[in-house]
């Protein structure tokens, strides 16, 4: 009986060693690890007019659909850039913060329609103002851009629009 117990003890120890080796080989990890990725792309805010006039069919199928196609082409040509999406009419609304995730950006772009904003009129200066808040950075950083897509039907004074454009330029935003 003593020899049988000794053999059983060895077998259990060998089994424990093999289990521990298997666990070590699997490389379990716990805790939090942070990885920072640095990219050299440009931050682009696309401000799209979503007013009712964008549903006009003078540019088939609609002005809004044509603008979406332009944005898709721009996005495809700039895979390393971070894109944000704003919809505006009388007010502007952030639909997507700056992201490199093309599928998320495309989802918001595809779902953009005039009901997203739900008001009449267009205020490009509001869109520029909101875009500036999405593009933090220091002066002289030329990697920040606002792309404004509209049919040009604007219900504000030229002075308001020029003032916001100058504010963006003074912040180093193209």
C-alpha angles and dihedrals in degrees: 000000000000092000091049091053091050091052091048091050091051091048091051092048091048090049091049091050091050092049091050091048090050092051092047091049090053089058102219116203133189136179129051126305122185125206122193119203120197118207131188097210131117126259108233127187112198109202110194125193108234097176121132092258088068088071091068112125097214086107102044128263092011137309089249093053090050091051090050090053090053090051092049090053091048091048092049091051092051108047095158096050125097113237129198124189127217126181117203142179117140088341131023127238129194109233097171130012118223108298142157089212101112095188093054092046092047091050091057092042093051092049094048113114138143091275089063091074098025098197136096127245134038131255112184091177089061089052092050091047091053092044091055090057090053092053108061116174145111128289113270093033100128095188096091122090138174117206110193117195117189141137088238098247097139127174099196136079120273088237092064092049094047091048092055092045089052090048089055092047091049088053089055095253118142 
